[in-house]
Amino acid sequence: MAQPLKEMINARSVSVLADGLAAAWAPFPRDRFTAQALGGLDGLELKARVAHVAAALHDALPLPYPQAAELVRECASRAALDMWSGWPATEHTAVHGLDHLHAAMDTLAVLTPYATGEFAVRPFLEHHRDDALKIMYGWAESPDEHLRRLASEGSRPRLPWAGRVGWLMAPGPTLPLLDRLRDDPSEYVRRSVANHVNDLAKDHPEVVVELLARWRSAGGSYVEKVLRHAVRGLLRSGHPEALTLVGATPGSGSVDALALEGDVVAVGGKLAFTVTVTAGAAGPVLLKYAIRRAGSRRVFHLGQREAGRVGETFTVRKSHSFRPVTTRDEPPGARELDVIVNGRVAASVPFTLVPEGADS
């Protein structure tokens, strides 16, 4: 079984951070910091662990923030920091550097190759909107791919695990960043750009379709890959203009046969089904499926085929897992399976989810 992420903030990660700070500043109380950082850690979840170690770091650096920030930056060159040892340092920056924008942003720029500053930069965007964004425009021009990626990732409207920054939810302010980075030589950066655009699409689909069409017209080495990844949410929702953007004919195609291997599935088991689809137009045939129950509908990728002519048929087999996960509740009960062809529900079939261990 994989180690829970929270356990990555541990004695080793604290020791690495302590070693770097002690090397950067001889008076650093290494033993006191380590004891305080590790005390009570076991009872905390991931983000609480990060905050706990960051608080211990603040107590161990009783200096004005600009001086403390200088030591944290020096630490990065003195220790083999990684995500887990460096994350508390970025959290310290977010909490205690808010009144010192330039010192704090300089610190995040130094730390982000080791421990991404995407979460820590959010308070600065909230409280120093124009000035922080101006600094991030500069990051987008950096030769360091980590900084370029931070410019895009840190300003995402719906960055996972991060607090929302209200003004980022509207398109406009971050578009110059995306325009600059859309054809970046680094895939690490380009994926962030695509994720950023996918976030925007959830609230402003028409803006995103127009933006992506403009990018395609402008060309670039990676435009098609970025476009496809950026438009995935709109394709999942069957947005007609997004389907057209990728060459598919909205609503075309039909399901000739949809068969379940069994119409009763136990929690922890799999729903296996086979579907045969006929293309209604030449070009891409985008296949999705949805699992529906009262108050819930989740859409998943089923496949994509390229039809050379109208009437071409394709058969796809899929198994959908109902393995329990901590982030999603799947209560037993009636369900519907929908097969979606180029954005349109083309066939549906009922099935029943029963408790784990029940006969299926």
Disulfide bonds with the S-S distance in Angstrom:
none
